[in-house]
Amino acid sequence: MTSAVGVNILGVASSSERLASRGSRYLREDREAVLACQGGEREAFDRLVERYQREVYRLCYRYVNDHHDANDLAQDVFLKAYRAISKFRGDSSFSTWIYRIAVNTCLNFRAARRVQSEELPEHLPDGSPGATARMEEEERSRKVRQAVSRLPEKQRATLILKIYHDLTHEEVAGILGASVGTVKANLFHALGNLRKMLGAKAGSDGHADPSQ
């Protein structure tokens, strides 16, 4: 119930295809690539980058709301992973490991620099119904990004991983080093805080609550 409500608030469709892809074949291929990389085959790491670069970038973007910074952070994540690949022992999946590096990299970035929310384009849109609808959607998305950026760090990390990346509670717990119960509690509080913030914005500007 909570997750379904969260998806409704954030306007994010559930991705069953991505969940289905987290099967034994991907885990096996990741392990093989890691072992090859540890054996000196640099091309093997390129395969891992190709597989995870989109998801790592998306995670970084949800933290910083800036495409340039997200791209730099994603590159930094993979550089850190490559330098530390020899220490990877397979206690968790590679995806859990790379997500953990990404979360820590984003947290360090936020601690060193205040996040600047992405602004809407300055050019005036045309008056067609389609353009108006797109601008309304962009405005709604901007407000959601701003609200997410104001959540406490643990709540933000939990929400980004669980809702935007469609991970299981167990996967999020492994990435954040927390219990499943803590992940569920953080998600519950994150969604509650989002409702309050988005509801307050709706009351101040006349727009409908996105959760409705």
ZADO-1210 file (C-alpha; in nm, 4 decimals, padded with zeros to 6 digits):
<atoms>
<atom x="00.0000" y="00.0000" z="00.0000" code="MET" pos="1"/>
<atom x="00.2722" y="00.2453" z="00.0956" code="THR" pos="2"/>
<atom x="00.4783" y="00.1804" z="-00.2165" code="SER" pos="3"/>
<atom x="00.1748" y="00.2142" z="-00.4416" code="ALA" pos="4"/>
<atom x="00.0907" y="00.5484" z="-00.2840" code="VAL" pos="5"/>
<atom x="00.4510" y="00.6591" z="-00.3209" code="GLY" pos="6"/>
<atom x="00.4547" y="00.5814" z="-00.6911" code="VAL" pos="7"/>
<atom x="00.1317" y="00.7752" z="-00.7322" code="ASN" pos="8"/>
<atom x="00.2784" y="01.0795" z="-00.5565" code="ILE" pos="9"/>
<atom x="00.5991" y="01.0791" z="-00.7584" code="LEU" pos="10"/>
<atom x="00.4468" y="01.0008" z="-01.0951" code="GLY" pos="11"/>
<atom x="00.6832" y="00.7061" z="-01.1452" code="VAL" pos="12"/>
<atom x="00.5548" y="00.3965" z="-01.3198" code="ALA" pos="13"/>
<atom x="00.6525" y="00.0567" z="-01.1788" code="SER" pos="14"/>
<atom x="00.9093" y="-00.1195" z="-01.3979" code="SER" pos="15"/>
<atom x="00.8424" y="-00.4930" z="-01.3829" code="SER" pos="16"/>
<atom x="01.0808" y="-00.5427" z="-01.6741" code="GLU" pos="17"/>
<atom x="01.3712" y="-00.4033" z="-01.4747" code="ARG" pos="18"/>
<atom x="01.2847" y="-00.6167" z="-01.1748" code="LEU" pos="19"/>
<atom x="01.2611" y="-00.9277" z="-01.3924" code="ALA" pos="20"/>
<atom x="01.6083" y="-00.8600" z="-01.5334" code="SER" pos="21"/>
<atom x="01.7642" y="-00.9024" z="-01.1895" code="ARG" pos="22"/>
<atom x="01.7932" y="-01.2742" z="-01.2404" code="GLY" pos="23"/>
<atom x="02.0590" y="-01.5339" z="-01.2058" code="SER" pos="24"/>
<atom x="02.1964" y="-01.4623" z="-01.5551" code="ARG" pos="25"/>
<atom x="02.2805" y="-01.1009" z="-01.4710" code="TYR" pos="26"/>
<atom x="02.4342" y="-01.1996" z="-01.1396" code="LEU" pos="27"/>
<atom x="02.6468" y="-01.4633" z="-01.3109" code="ARG" pos="28"/>
<atom x="02.7593" y="-01.2257" z="-01.5846" code="GLU" pos="29"/>
<atom x="02.8474" y="-00.9605" z="-01.3269" code="ASP" pos="30"/>
<atom x="03.0551" y="-01.2078" z="-01.1274" code="ARG" pos="31"/>
<atom x="03.2361" y="-01.3191" z="-01.4409" code="GLU" pos="32"/>
<atom x="03.3073" y="-00.9593" z="-01.5401" code="ALA" pos="33"/>
<atom x="03.4380" y="-00.8741" z="-01.1921" code="VAL" pos="34"/>
<atom x="03.6686" y="-01.1765" z="-01.1887" code="LEU" pos="35"/>
<atom x="03.7978" y="-01.0915" z="-01.5356" code="ALA" pos="36"/>
<atom x="03.8585" y="-00.7316" z="-01.4305" code="CYS" pos="37"/>
<atom x="04.0432" y="-00.8468" z="-01.1187" code="GLN" pos="38"/>
<atom x="04.2546" y="-01.0616" z="-01.3501" code="GLY" pos="39"/>
<atom x="04.3631" y="-00.7563" z="-01.5480" code="GLY" pos="40"/>
<atom x="04.1030" y="-00.7469" z="-01.8256" code="GLU" pos="41"/>
<atom x="04.0030" y="-00.3796" z="-01.8370" code="ARG" pos="42"/>
<atom x="03.7437" y="-00.4425" z="-02.1079" code="GLU" pos="43"/>
<atom x="03.5451" y="-00.6461" z="-01.8567" code="ALA" pos="44"/>
<atom x="03.4867" y="-00.3372" z="-01.6466" code="PHE" pos="45"/>
<atom x="03.3585" y="-00.1580" z="-01.9560" code="ASP" pos="46"/>
<atom x="03.0798" y="-00.4164" z="-01.9715" code="ARG" pos="47"/>
<atom x="02.9832" y="-00.3367" z="-01.6135" code="LEU" pos="48"/>
<atom x="02.9853" y="00.0345" z="-01.6879" code="VAL" pos="49"/>
<atom x="02.7647" y="-00.0182" z="-01.9912" code="GLU" pos="50"/>
<atom x="02.5164" y="-00.2184" z="-01.7859" code="ARG" pos="51"/>
<atom x="02.4924" y="00.0178" z="-01.4879" code="TYR" pos="52"/>
<atom x="02.5809" y="00.3635" z="-01.6181" code="GLN" pos="53"/>
<atom x="02.2199" y="00.4647" z="-01.6806" code="ARG" pos="54"/>
<atom x="02.0969" y="00.3610" z="-01.3368" code="GLU" pos="55"/>
<atom x="02.3953" y="00.5161" z="-01.1590" code="VAL" pos="56"/>
<atom x="02.3439" y="00.8411" z="-01.3490" code="TYR" pos="57"/>
<atom x="01.9727" y="00.8432" z="-01.2617" code="ARG" pos="58"/>
<atom x="02.0514" y="00.7893" z="-00.8954" code="LEU" pos="59"/>
<atom x="02.3016" y="01.0755" z="-00.8958" code="CYS" pos="60"/>
<atom x="02.0600" y="01.3044" z="-01.0749" code="TYR" pos="61"/>
<atom x="01.7892" y="01.2404" z="-00.8152" code="ARG" pos="62"/>
<atom x="02.0339" y="01.3654" z="-00.5531" code="TYR" pos="63"/>
<atom x="02.1658" y="01.6782" z="-00.7242" code="VAL" pos="64"/>
<atom x="01.8960" y="01.7815" z="-00.9766" code="ASN" pos="65"/>
<atom x="02.1632" y="01.8914" z="-01.2228" code="ASP" pos="66"/>
<atom x="02.2613" y="01.6973" z="-01.5351" code="HIS" pos="67"/>
<atom x="02.6208" y="01.8207" z="-01.5451" code="HIS" pos="68"/>
<atom x="02.6862" y="01.7409" z="-01.1787" code="ASP" pos="69"/>
<atom x="02.5109" y="01.4050" z="-01.2112" code="ALA" pos="70"/>
<atom x="02.7306" y="01.3127" z="-01.5067" code="ASN" pos="71"/>
<atom x="03.0460" y="01.4093" z="-01.3160" code="ASP" pos="72"/>
<atom x="02.9330" y="01.2158" z="-01.0101" code="LEU" pos="73"/>
<atom x="02.8514" y="00.9064" z="-01.2151" code="ALA" pos="74"/>
<atom x="03.1982" y="00.9119" z="-01.3684" code="GLN" pos="75"/>
<atom x="03.3467" y="00.9507" z="-01.0204" code="ASP" pos="76"/>
<atom x="03.1442" y="00.6517" z="-00.8994" code="VAL" pos="77"/>
<atom x="03.2805" y="00.4237" z="-01.1708" code="PHE" pos="78"/>
<atom x="03.6336" y="00.5528" z="-01.1199" code="LEU" pos="79"/>
<atom x="03.6096" y="00.4686" z="-00.7484" code="LYS" pos="80"/>
<atom x="03.4633" y="00.1285" z="-00.8316" code="ALA" pos="81"/>
<atom x="03.7426" y="00.0507" z="-01.0776" code="TYR" pos="82"/>
<atom x="04.0106" y="00.1479" z="-00.8296" code="ARG" pos="83"/>
<atom x="03.8494" y="-00.0669" z="-00.5597" code="ALA" pos="84"/>
<atom x="03.7485" y="-00.3637" z="-00.7771" code="ILE" pos="85"/>
<atom x="04.0337" y="-00.5738" z="-00.6429" code="SER" pos="86"/>
<atom x="03.8759" y="-00.5493" z="-00.2959" code="LYS" pos="87"/>
<atom x="03.5350" y="-00.6708" z="-00.4121" code="PHE" pos="88"/>
<atom x="03.4800" y="-01.0160" z="-00.2618" code="ARG" pos="89"/>
<atom x="03.1265" y="-01.0883" z="-00.3737" code="GLY" pos="90"/>
<atom x="02.9661" y="-01.0695" z="-00.0289" code="ASP" pos="91"/>
<atom x="02.6907" y="-00.8715" z="-00.2042" code="SER" pos="92"/>
<atom x="02.5925" y="-00.8407" z="-00.5689" code="SER" pos="93"/>
<atom x="02.7898" y="-00.5996" z="-00.7852" code="PHE" pos="94"/>
<atom x="02.4766" y="-00.3879" z="-00.8274" code="SER" pos="95"/>
<atom x="02.4427" y="-00.3477" z="-00.4505" code="THR" pos="96"/>
<atom x="02.8114" y="-00.2572" z="-00.4267" code="TRP" pos="97"/>
<atom x="02.8023" y="00.0031" z="-00.7049" code="ILE" pos="98"/>
<atom x="02.4825" y="00.1588" z="-00.5684" code="TYR" pos="99"/>
<atom x="02.6453" y="00.1875" z="-00.2258" code="ARG" pos="100"/>
<atom x="02.9427" y="00.3691" z="-00.3790" code="ILE" pos="101"/>
<atom x="02.7023" y="00.5984" z="-00.5669" code="ALA" pos="102"/>
<atom x="02.5002" y="00.6860" z="-00.2568" code="VAL" pos="103"/>
<atom x="02.8139" y="00.7657" z="-00.0554" code="ASN" pos="104"/>
<atom x="02.9565" y="00.9734" z="-00.3394" code="THR" pos="105"/>
<atom x="02.6351" y="01.1755" z="-00.3626" code="CYS" pos="106"/>
<atom x="02.6185" y="01.2256" z="00.0138" code="LEU" pos="107"/>
<atom x="02.9756" y="01.3558" z="00.0177" code="ASN" pos="108"/>
<atom x="02.8951" y="01.5902" z="-00.2699" code="PHE" pos="109"/>
<atom x="02.5910" y="01.7276" z="-00.0913" code="ARG" pos="110"/>
<atom x="02.7882" y="01.7782" z="00.2268" code="ALA" pos="111"/>
<atom x="03.0453" y="01.9852" z="00.0396" code="ALA" pos="112"/>
<atom x="02.8103" y="02.1831" z="-00.1781" code="ARG" pos="113"/>
<atom x="02.4562" y="02.3019" z="-00.1418" code="ARG" pos="114"/>
<atom x="02.2268" y="02.1470" z="-00.3986" code="VAL" pos="115"/>
<atom x="02.0876" y="02.3840" z="-00.6591" code="GLN" pos="116"/>
<atom x="01.7551" y="02.2759" z="-00.8036" code="SER" pos="117"/>
<atom x="01.7270" y="02.2704" z="-01.1795" code="GLU" pos="118"/>
<atom x="01.5288" y="02.5634" z="-01.3119" code="GLU" pos="119"/>
<atom x="01.2698" y="02.5668" z="-01.5877" code="LEU" pos="120"/>
<atom x="01.3826" y="02.6936" z="-01.9311" code="PRO" pos="121"/>
<atom x="01.3774" y="03.0706" z="-01.9673" code="GLU" pos="122"/>
<atom x="01.2259" y="03.0730" z="-02.3177" code="HIS" pos="123"/>
<atom x="00.8537" y="03.1300" z="-02.3492" code="LEU" pos="124"/>
<atom x="00.6545" y="02.8215" z="-02.4511" code="PRO" pos="125"/>
<atom x="00.4079" y="02.8256" z="-02.7384" code="ASP" pos="126"/>
<atom x="00.0413" y="02.8344" z="-02.6534" code="GLY" pos="127"/>
<atom x="-00.0602" y="02.4984" z="-02.7988" code="SER" pos="128"/>
<atom x="-00.2422" y="02.2546" z="-02.5662" code="PRO" pos="129"/>
<atom x="00.0388" y="01.9995" z="-02.5984" code="GLY" pos="130"/>
<atom x="00.3060" y="02.2533" z="-02.5007" code="ALA" pos="131"/>
<atom x="00.0978" y="02.3735" z="-02.2077" code="THR" pos="132"/>
<atom x="00.0544" y="02.0195" z="-02.0810" code="ALA" pos="133"/>
<atom x="00.4283" y="01.9585" z="-02.1067" code="ARG" pos="134"/>
<atom x="00.5079" y="02.2748" z="-01.9128" code="MET" pos="135"/>
<atom x="00.2588" y="02.1805" z="-01.6414" code="GLU" pos="136"/>
<atom x="00.4203" y="01.8374" z="-01.6142" code="GLU" pos="137"/>
<atom x="00.7688" y="01.9917" z="-01.5985" code="GLU" pos="138"/>
<atom x="00.6539" y="02.2284" z="-01.3252" code="GLU" pos="139"/>
<atom x="00.5030" y="01.9436" z="-01.1254" code="ARG" pos="140"/>
<atom x="00.8222" y="01.7378" z="-01.1669" code="SER" pos="141"/>
<atom x="01.0335" y="02.0345" z="-01.0567" code="ARG" pos="142"/>
<atom x="00.8305" y="02.0706" z="-00.7379" code="LYS" pos="143"/>
<atom x="00.8672" y="01.7005" z="-00.6625" code="VAL" pos="144"/>
<atom x="01.2453" y="01.7169" z="-00.7160" code="ARG" pos="145"/>
<atom x="01.2706" y="02.0139" z="-00.4833" code="GLN" pos="146"/>
<atom x="01.0638" y="01.8350" z="-00.2193" code="ALA" pos="147"/>
<atom x="01.2778" y="01.5208" z="-00.2453" code="VAL" pos="148"/>
<atom x="01.5962" y="01.7295" z="-00.2120" code="SER" pos="149"/>
<atom x="01.4698" y="01.8642" z="00.1225" code="ARG" pos="150"/>
<atom x="01.4104" y="01.5227" z="00.2785" code="LEU" pos="151"/>
<atom x="01.6518" y="01.4034" z="00.5510" code="PRO" pos="152"/>
<atom x="01.9437" y="01.2122" z="00.3992" code="GLU" pos="153"/>
<atom x="01.8335" y="00.8613" z="00.5035" code="LYS" pos="154"/>
<atom x="01.4779" y="00.9195" z="00.3903" code="GLN" pos="155"/>
<atom x="01.5967" y="01.0627" z="00.0571" code="ARG" pos="156"/>
<atom x="01.8314" y="00.7720" z="-00.0099" code="ALA" pos="157"/>
<atom x="01.5638" y="00.5174" z="00.0783" code="THR" pos="158"/>
<atom x="01.3011" y="00.6827" z="-00.1403" code="LEU" pos="159"/>
<atom x="01.5310" y="00.7243" z="-00.4410" code="ILE" pos="160"/>
<atom x="01.6420" y="00.3615" z="-00.4326" code="LEU" pos="161"/>
<atom x="01.3013" y="00.2113" z="-00.3558" code="LYS" pos="162"/>
<atom x="01.0713" y="00.4242" z="-00.5718" code="ILE" pos="163"/>
<atom x="01.2809" y="00.5581" z="-00.8574" code="TYR" pos="164"/>
<atom x="01.5020" y="00.2496" z="-00.8952" code="HIS" pos="165"/>
<atom x="01.2344" y="-00.0062" z="-00.8077" code="ASP" pos="166"/>
<atom x="01.4623" y="-00.1998" z="-00.5716" code="LEU" pos="167"/>
<atom x="01.3318" y="-00.4372" z="-00.3076" code="THR" pos="168"/>
<atom x="01.3416" y="-00.3509" z="00.0618" code="HIS" pos="169"/>
<atom x="01.6164" y="-00.6102" z="00.1012" code="GLU" pos="170"/>
<atom x="01.8275" y="-00.4563" z="-00.1763" code="GLU" pos="171"/>
<atom x="01.7903" y="-00.1073" z="-00.0308" code="VAL" pos="172"/>
<atom x="01.8836" y="-00.2387" z="00.3127" code="ALA" pos="173"/>
<atom x="02.1988" y="-00.3970" z="00.1701" code="GLY" pos="174"/>
<atom x="02.3018" y="-00.0776" z="-00.0061" code="ILE" pos="175"/>
<atom x="02.2410" y="00.1490" z="00.2941" code="LEU" pos="176"/>
<atom x="02.3665" y="-00.0943" z="00.5577" code="GLY" pos="177"/>
<atom x="02.0346" y="-00.0860" z="00.7414" code="ALA" pos="178"/>
<atom x="01.7697" y="-00.3365" z="00.8457" code="SER" pos="179"/>
<atom x="01.4625" y="-00.4005" z="00.6335" code="VAL" pos="180"/>
<atom x="01.2502" y="-00.2581" z="00.9150" code="GLY" pos="181"/>
<atom x="01.4495" y="00.0659" z="00.9103" code="THR" pos="182"/>
<atom x="01.4136" y="00.0912" z="00.5324" code="VAL" pos="183"/>
<atom x="01.0361" y="00.0512" z="00.5586" code="LYS" pos="184"/>
<atom x="01.0184" y="00.3133" z="00.8348" code="ALA" pos="185"/>
<atom x="01.2317" y="00.5619" z="00.6402" code="ASN" pos="186"/>
<atom x="01.0180" y="00.5115" z="00.3300" code="LEU" pos="187"/>
<atom x="00.6986" y="00.5636" z="00.5299" code="PHE" pos="188"/>
<atom x="00.8284" y="00.8886" z="00.6807" code="HIS" pos="189"/>
<atom x="00.9680" y="01.0070" z="00.3449" code="ALA" pos="190"/>
<atom x="00.6335" y="00.9641" z="00.1734" code="LEU" pos="191"/>
<atom x="00.4561" y="01.1346" z="00.4603" code="GLY" pos="192"/>
<atom x="00.6922" y="01.4308" z="00.4452" code="ASN" pos="193"/>
<atom x="00.6481" y="01.4554" z="00.0679" code="LEU" pos="194"/>
<atom x="00.2714" y="01.4652" z="00.1061" code="ARG" pos="195"/>
<atom x="00.3043" y="01.7493" z="00.3545" code="LYS" pos="196"/>
<atom x="00.5441" y="01.9498" z="00.1373" code="MET" pos="197"/>
<atom x="00.3548" y="01.8970" z="-00.1864" code="LEU" pos="198"/>
<atom x="00.0256" y="01.9614" z="-00.0111" code="GLY" pos="199"/>
<atom x="00.1598" y="02.2893" z="00.1276" code="ALA" pos="200"/>
<atom x="00.2701" y="02.3949" z="-00.2203" code="LYS" pos="201"/>
<atom x="-00.0714" y="02.3077" z="-00.3601" code="ALA" pos="202"/>
<atom x="-00.2351" y="02.5275" z="-00.0990" code="GLY" pos="203"/>
<atom x="-00.0055" y="02.8206" z="-00.1763" code="SER" pos="204"/>
<atom x="-00.0241" y="02.8183" z="-00.5577" code="ASP" pos="205"/>
<atom x="-00.3628" y="02.6751" z="-00.6270" code="GLY" pos="206"/>
<atom x="-00.2418" y="02.3558" z="-00.7978" code="HIS" pos="207"/>
<atom x="-00.3928" y="02.0214" z="-00.7105" code="ALA" pos="208"/>
<atom x="-00.2127" y="01.7861" z="-00.4780" code="ASP" pos="209"/>
<atom x="-00.0154" y="01.5429" z="-00.7040" code="PRO" pos="210"/>
<atom x="-00.1189" y="01.2538" z="-00.4783" code="SER" pos="211"/>
<atom x="-00.4838" y="01.2971" z="-00.5720" code="GLN" pos="212"/>
</atoms>
